[in-house]
């Protein structure tokens, strides 16, 4: 009886690992996700796989309650709500994949709600801090003039840094004074 349980446990771990590897290959090859996103999914799903293995659970047989228990353990370990929310998004994607590939009949994550994430207001610089920031680039060479112009433009217009660095000369209308 003990040998049978050990054999089942080994098969369960191998099955979980195979499902995770297949899912990650799907994300990389079919979904063409960025490396950063793939690393996040990889980390989240493997953490879940470790949880399953440690608790002798099979990903295919997990239900909503067992997944809720997993998230409770993450919370007990001090994980932030934003981390738990990202993990839930990863597991949703994983179980949607398993459902589409007919590995599971039902997606156990369908009714799970993401934790509410507290949004903190942005910190605003004081006028003294703004002056210090704008005085940093020294206009002693072309690089200094460039940096000063960039900071002044960002501060005066609220333009995003990504918009600033993608500006082209033909985006600037000096005659009418706008970009």
Buried (B, 14 or more C-beta within 10 A) or exposed (E): EEEEEEEEEEEBBEBBBEBBEBBBEBBBEEEEBEEEEBEBBBEBBBBBBEBBBEEEBBBBEBEBEBBEBBBEEBBEEEBEEEBBBBBBBBBBBBBBBBBEEEBBEEBBBEEBEBBEEEEEEEEEEEEEEEEEEBEEBEEEEEEEEEBBEBBEBBEEEEBEEEBBEEEEEEEEEEEEEEE
